[in-house]
């Protein structure tokens, strides 16, 4: 009925006040970059002279003048107010490490209102005015002692400062102007993820230009950039199930749980239609990210049930790293509105695939040359061969450093588990290129590699042939070549990309410096490339990285297998690594030692919380449920009761052993981490096995937590 009186509305329909709010439908392709203050916006709004000087400062590293700062702040304020901004925030990235327990909480900020006092006023009580003070746009101050710092800050010496990363554009989200920042102490020591990345980008620029000059390539290049395209994997479950699992809330992963009879055996989930509720979430996040200028381009189901992936087009590395953190924050925020929870832990569910964050990384000049693209000219072909020689040098000489960059408690569950590359770091440039390396070492020409795409017929008239890439893809390799980039596949899903990309840049800069030095000392370009390939070819591997044979062969080649985080972190401060960071201006020795301490602390904290949570869940949930089930089974057959009794008593026994081994956790950081890894973690696995066996016996209604089947599938059946 369409009656107009109030009673009819109440009886036959909802009143306008009670009607559910209908979200406006936004076409994401109509809002591309609307809320990003990037170069395009600046070039339209800033005076040309100011814009020119600003861009020159980005290349030279010179500070922006105070006069230009005032102009930029005024223009940015007006632009932000047009988008409804009330606050601004210096957005920075403390060294919290990967963990996944609270999703994407890798960024930090405080909101400051876009106001100041009018100090030019004659009144004693100065009136307020809406503005963005220029000095507060470019610099902020906060307490540095309350963030992980490895001893670089203490409570009685706590000042730390944020400073705008001028190459990463500010953006507006939720009425706040976000300003991406570096974070350093009162004495200029970095205590964040971004600053080392920016320093490594400077190192690549410096050593790359030096190499181009020595090799007589890229003569017009003024600067060099590193690029990143990330592929973010994650799980989505109902928020009510998340909240009902103390392990997910506290650790980001399930510490107990048996697999449903159907999980990923039939390959049914990969690229299958996305469940309706999850599709709505992905669409909302895609729109939000496109609006703030992140070119989200892909979304799909992953291999495991409940697992998905989204990824953008590549961008300059620091900007791409920023948007990945933002993506995780936006995902959690939008999921909460829909009664969902996103899990970014590397292994939230045992027995099925975990999640990674493949980092597609490349190096290129401002003139369009790519160190990792074979190119269509002789110059491009030579640069490609040169670039891979430099990368091989870096991976061979600083192999442990690369492993350290992806060493976390969560990632230890994933690396080498038939779903991710092994902990052995090797380089896969392609089988054809591996053969070409031998020819260069033997005296062959640098132009001998034929980078030709191969036409493959489909065998049917309806579908055209395809052009296969120059080299096949190897998903068992930690560093495979992907046509115009290398894909660092070992990065964990909860990690901030800054650290892995910083290390990639650092080792690449080392390779560039070494080759430039060879040429500068008299070697010709060809011979320098050949010498570096000969010295480092042991790091090139194009076979099956999952095979047991590779572990044996890698050991013969001298490649380390640092299969746990404590083993990896012990190598972080080796002299060669300290010297590399110092030479490249990325970390001082003090900063390198501090970063190792932070990584140890992150690992120890994660394992301790997991063990304590496990004990708590057993004592307050599992054991009482076992007692109830045992009481019921006593009224059935003695055989049934006996089987349950033995299984349930095993839980108590294993829990007591875990409590005992956890109590012995103490000592220096390295010793404590090793004890947690070698003694506590194995006992946790034994306790888990006992509990999961009990779950298979127990009456389903008595199990105190949502099951794997419930968490992984229930939201799939909602619209």
Buried (B, 14 or more C-beta within 10 A) or exposed (E): EEEEEEEEBEEEEEEEEEEEEEEEEBEBEEBEBBBBBBBEBBEEBBEEEBBEBBBEBEEEEEEBEEEBBBBBBBBBBEBBBEBEBBBBBBBBBBBBBBBBBBBBBBBBBEBBEBBBEEEEEEEEEEEEEEBBBBEBBBBBEBEBBEBBBBEBBEEEEBEBBBBBBBBBBBBBBEEBBBBBBBBBBBEEBBBBBBBBBBBBBBBBBBBBBBBBBBBEBBEEBEBBBBBBBBBBBBBBBBBEBBEBBBBBBBBBBBBBBBBBEEBBEEEEBEEEEBBEBBBBBBBBBBBBBBBBBBBBEEBBBBBBBBBBBBBBEBBBBBBBBBBBBBBBBBBBBBBEEBEBBBBBBBBBBBBBBBBBBBBBBBBBBBEEBBBBBBBEEEBBBBBBBBBBBBBBBBBBBBBBBBBBBBBBBBBBBBBBEEBBBBBBBBBBBBEBBBEBBEBBBEEBEBEEBEBEEEEEEEEEEEEEEEEEBBBBEBBBBBBBBBBBBBBBBBBBBBBBBBBBBBBBBBBBBBBBBBBBBBBEEEBEBBBBBBBBBBBBBBBBBBBEBBEEEBBEBBEEBEBBBBBBBBBBBBBBBBEEBBEBBBBBBBBBEEBBBBBBBBBBBBBBBBBBBBBBBBBEBBEEBBBEBBEBBBEBBEEEEEEBBEEBBEBBEBBBEBBEEBBEBBEEBEEEBBEBBBBBBEBBBEBBEBBBBBBBBBBEBBEEEBBBBBBBBBBBBBBBEEE
